[in-house]
Amino acid sequence: MESFVPHGASVTIKASDLRGILEYVPLYRGQTFVVAIDGSVVACDNFANVITDIAVLRSLGINVAVVHGIGKQLKDVGAEKNIELSDIYGNNPVDDRTLSIAREVSATVLQTIIDAFATKNIRCVSTNAVRATEVGILSGVDYLNAGRIEKIDFKTLENLLSLGMIPVMTPMAVNREGRVFRINSDLLAADVAVGLGATKLIFLTATRGLMVGDEKAVAVPLEDAKSLMESRRELIDPRVFSKVKCAVRALESTKTQRAHILDGGEFACLLTELFEKVGCGTMIYSDEYQKIRKALPEDAPIIYTLSKNSAREQNLVYRSREEIESKIDTYFVYEMDGSIIAFVSLLDISDGAAELASLHVQPFYQGHDVGTRMVDFVVREAGRAGYKKLFALSTKSAPFFAEVCKFTEVSPSSLPKKRFEKYEASGRHSKVFVRELR
Ligand SMILES: CC(C)(COP(=O)(O)OP(=O)(O)OC[C@H]1O[C@@H](n2cnc3c(N)ncnc32)[C@H](O)[C@@H]1OP(=O)(O)O)[C@@H](O)C(=O)NCCC(=O)NCCS
């Protein structure tokens, strides 16, 4: 299978590559991604490929909402007509002339996007779901036609998404009376992501990601992004700074867990970032431990399915759906982008001892420290609950517990009596490990 890259070269995709992508189908299906496309990306040679990437996301059942910018087009028209613009990116006061050019270029950029989706047979809709209000006077400066978001009609956006449409939003919006304002597209994208409960907010821009001086940040925890903004602001390009700020705004909401800043001029940037283990831009993600949570009754079916598969490989002991349902409050899950990628159970086995059981990390995510984090989490939980010992039994992952998680191998007879009897009866001959908690 071939796909095209700019400049006429071609890339061969092996049929086996599809397996990798298929891993993500259940992971992302039904989720919403907000893609913010800078005006410079709409204008670049790679734009048609960006649209192809979005078409792939749609074909995987991912809902996509698009917000576009107009900075480059405004700058170009300003230079062409020799007009000094009062604002380029929707952060400064917007005078009447700048507003009028912004309206014109915005309509052109929107049409370019709509036309490009049409070439992929994808239905998109330009909406007036955003209501603006004036920025007003800040520190004594009248921001004139600069607007801020007053309200977004998320119901309408959700309805469009449920029909398989891509809502496309421009950085122009009107107030109740129909007065037009220029708004900042990064901020609009962040607010749309929060309101739609999008799991990802993706900025496509003209840089390789978040560059701090000459260094590219690849994966940045939310807290680090916040401190970077405070301590190293002068080293960050102002355009990228705006994206980091808006990413932080979205990640502080409950649902959005990842924001990506990618070079929209790079071939297959979206697919590489989302589907390859090593992405191509910067990912800012919300705090690790927020992702490990107590399992809910509705998590039981997926835990059952995953644990059944793992039991087939003789990693885990088979547990029936009923057993998992009845013990669901002993499980913790690791959630990424709205999907469960790992789970573990913390069982009381009496005599002041607990057992770390049923630890499973989905194969695609193994080797990325998820297992270690789950173990650390359970050790903390068990300690907090007052247990003195934490046991773990394993047939195939003994080195993981002994060498990586620093559990000590002990004789099975060290288990509390009842658990030892069950151990003997099982005939699995698992190795037994323990961590002293105090
Ligand atoms: C065992 C398991 C939970 C580890 O999860 P994981 O997310 O892959 O582990 P991590 O990425 O945190 O591993 C960190 C380190 O442990 C090592 N490791 C993981 N599994 C290992 C194993 N079975 N043997 C030896 N080392 C192992 C990794 O190579 C990695 O080493 P590194 O830091 O030198 O690169 C996971 O492989 C799994 O779900 N296996 C199937 C189910 C299972 O066996 N569960 C345990 C029984 S309760």
The ligand as an SDF file (V2000), in Angstrom:
LIG
                    3D

 48 50  0  0  0  0  0  0  0  0999 V2000
    4.5170   -7.7370   34.0840 C   0  0  0  0  0  0  0  0  0  0  0  0
    3.8740   -6.4660   33.5850 C   0  0  0  0  0  0  0  0  0  0  0  0
    2.7720   -6.0670   34.5270 C   0  0  0  0  0  0  0  0  0  0  0  0
    4.9340   -5.3670   33.5140 C   0  0  0  0  0  0  0  0  0  0  0  0
    4.3280   -4.1920   33.0930 O   0  0  0  0  0  0  0  0  0  0  0  0
    5.1060   -3.1330   32.1720 P   0  0  0  0  0  0  0  0  0  0  0  0
    4.2880   -1.9150   32.0830 O   0  0  0  0  0  0  0  0  0  0  0  0
    5.5330   -3.7760   30.9210 O   0  0  0  0  0  0  0  0  0  0  0  0
    6.3870   -2.8900   33.0540 O   0  0  0  0  0  0  0  0  0  0  0  0
    7.2990   -1.6190   33.0960 P   0  0  0  0  0  0  0  0  0  0  0  0
    7.3470   -0.9460   31.7800 O   0  0  0  0  0  0  0  0  0  0  0  0
    6.9150   -0.8100   34.2640 O   0  0  0  0  0  0  0  0  0  0  0  0
    8.6670   -2.3580   33.3460 O   0  0  0  0  0  0  0  0  0  0  0  0
    9.7540   -1.7560   33.8210 C   0  0  0  0  0  0  0  0  0  0  0  0
   10.9190   -2.7240   33.6680 C   0  0  0  0  0  0  0  0  0  0  0  0
   10.5220   -4.0800   34.0000 O   0  0  0  0  0  0  0  0  0  0  0  0
   10.9800   -4.9670   33.0070 C   0  0  0  0  0  0  0  0  0  0  0  0
   10.0640   -6.1100   32.9090 N   0  0  0  0  0  0  0  0  0  0  0  0
    8.7610   -6.0810   32.6870 C   0  0  0  0  0  0  0  0  0  0  0  0
    8.2710   -7.3360   32.6630 N   0  0  0  0  0  0  0  0  0  0  0  0
    9.2990   -8.1430   32.8920 C   0  0  0  0  0  0  0  0  0  0  0  0
    9.4520   -9.5530   32.9990 C   0  0  0  0  0  0  0  0  0  0  0  0
    8.4080  -10.3790   32.8690 N   0  0  0  0  0  0  0  0  0  0  0  0
   10.6800  -10.0330   33.2550 N   0  0  0  0  0  0  0  0  0  0  0  0
   11.7430   -9.2140   33.3970 C   0  0  0  0  0  0  0  0  0  0  0  0
   11.6800   -7.8920   33.3180 N   0  0  0  0  0  0  0  0  0  0  0  0
   10.4700   -7.3710   33.0600 C   0  0  0  0  0  0  0  0  0  0  0  0
   10.9640   -4.1340   31.7580 C   0  0  0  0  0  0  0  0  0  0  0  0
   11.8110   -4.6650   30.7860 O   0  0  0  0  0  0  0  0  0  0  0  0
   11.4470   -2.7960   32.2490 C   0  0  0  0  0  0  0  0  0  0  0  0
   12.8330   -2.8490   32.3760 O   0  0  0  0  0  0  0  0  0  0  0  0
   13.7310   -1.5410   32.1010 P   0  0  0  0  0  0  0  0  0  0  0  0
   13.2990   -0.5300   33.1190 O   0  0  0  0  0  0  0  0  0  0  0  0
   15.1080   -2.0390   32.2960 O   0  0  0  0  0  0  0  0  0  0  0  0
   13.4160   -1.1340   30.7110 O   0  0  0  0  0  0  0  0  0  0  0  0
    3.3240   -6.6420   32.1400 C   0  0  0  0  0  0  0  0  0  0  0  0
    4.3430   -7.1360   31.3370 O   0  0  0  0  0  0  0  0  0  0  0  0
    2.1270   -7.5550   32.0430 C   0  0  0  0  0  0  0  0  0  0  0  0
    0.9950   -7.0930   32.1360 O   0  0  0  0  0  0  0  0  0  0  0  0
    2.3450   -8.8590   31.8190 N   0  0  0  0  0  0  0  0  0  0  0  0
    1.2840   -9.7920   31.6740 C   0  0  0  0  0  0  0  0  0  0  0  0
    0.5440  -10.0350   32.9810 C   0  0  0  0  0  0  0  0  0  0  0  0
    1.4650  -10.4680   34.1160 C   0  0  0  0  0  0  0  0  0  0  0  0
    2.3840  -11.2340   33.9300 O   0  0  0  0  0  0  0  0  0  0  0  0
    1.1410   -9.9500   35.3070 N   0  0  0  0  0  0  0  0  0  0  0  0
    1.9080  -10.2160   36.5060 C   0  0  0  0  0  0  0  0  0  0  0  0
    1.2140  -11.2430   37.3370 C   0  0  0  0  0  0  0  0  0  0  0  0
    0.3050  -10.5270   38.6670 S   0  0  0  0  0  0  0  0  0  0  0  0
  1  2  1  0
  2  3  1  0
  2  4  1  0
  2 36  1  0
  4  5  1  0
  5  6  1  0
  6  7  2  0
  6  8  1  0
  6  9  1  0
  9 10  1  0
 10 11  2  0
 10 12  1  0
 10 13  1  0
 13 14  1  0
 14 15  1  0
 15 16  1  0
 15 30  1  0
 16 17  1  0
 17 18  1  0
 17 28  1  0
 18 19  1  0
 18 27  1  0
 19 20  2  0
 20 21  1  0
 21 22  1  0
 21 27  2  0
 22 23  1  0
 22 24  2  0
 24 25  1  0
 25 26  2  0
 26 27  1  0
 28 29  1  0
 28 30  1  0
 30 31  1  0
 31 32  1  0
 32 33  2  0
 32 34  1  0
 32 35  1  0
 36 37  1  0
 36 38  1  0
 38 39  2  0
 38 40  1  0
 40 41  1  0
 41 42  1  0
 42 43  1  0
 43 44  2  0
 43 45  1  0
 45 46  1  0
 46 47  1  0
 47 48  1  0
M  END
$$$$
